[in-house]
Amino acid sequence: MSDLNTQERRSKLARAFWIAAGCVFLALGTIGVFLPILPTVPFYLATVFCYTRGSKKLHDWFVGTNLYKKNLESFVEQRAMTMKTKLSIMLSVTIVMGLGFYFMKKVPIARGILAVVWVCHVLYFCFGIRTIEEDSRE
């Protein structure tokens, strides 16, 4: 009996963790809609991931929102994004990595690693994700 209660508590705790993490990622992604320095799409992807593990209700709600439909639906369904979304993500990541690159003046190896990560990021968005027209998302 005690093992069952312990498992039940762990399960509830895990669900609470995933729901809380999903809420944090949702907030960060929504802030990213207005602040170009925060990338919206990765935070919304994390939101979907967390809500899937934490609450079917929250997952279904989020998938039904305009935030999801505007920023993620085309990527999840077609592994494709509009050019505007791709450029927005690449710009925000470039700004953040550029700041890191600037502040790592005295750590050349870290700058090199950051440069390689940035190049891989750009190549992935240019060649790894198809570009679709704005109208074809609907």
PEJO-V912964 format. One record per pair of residues at least 24 apart in sequence whose ideal C-beta (glycine too) atoms are under 6 Angstrom apart, sorted by the first residue. I is the first residue (numbers start at 1). J is the second residue. D is the distance in Angstrom with one decimal. If there is no record, write none. Layout:
((I & J & D) (I & J & D))
This chain:
((15 & 54 & 5.0) (18 & 50 & 4.7) (18 & 53 & 4.2) (18 & 54 & 3.1) (19 & 54 & 3.9) (19 & 55 & 5.5) (21 & 50 & 4.5) (22 & 47 & 5.0) (22 & 50 & 3.4) (22 & 51 & 4.4) (22 & 54 & 5.8) (36 & 92 & 5.3) (37 & 92 & 5.9) (37 & 95 & 5.7) (39 & 89 & 5.4) (39 & 92 & 4.7) (40 & 71 & 5.5) (41 & 71 & 5.6) (41 & 89 & 5.6) (44 & 71 & 5.4) (44 & 72 & 5.2) (74 & 137 & 4.5) (80 & 130 & 3.9) (80 & 132 & 4.4) (81 & 129 & 5.6) (82 & 132 & 6.0) (82 & 134 & 5.2) (83 & 131 & 5.4) (86 & 125 & 5.2) (90 & 125 & 5.4) (93 & 121 & 5.8))
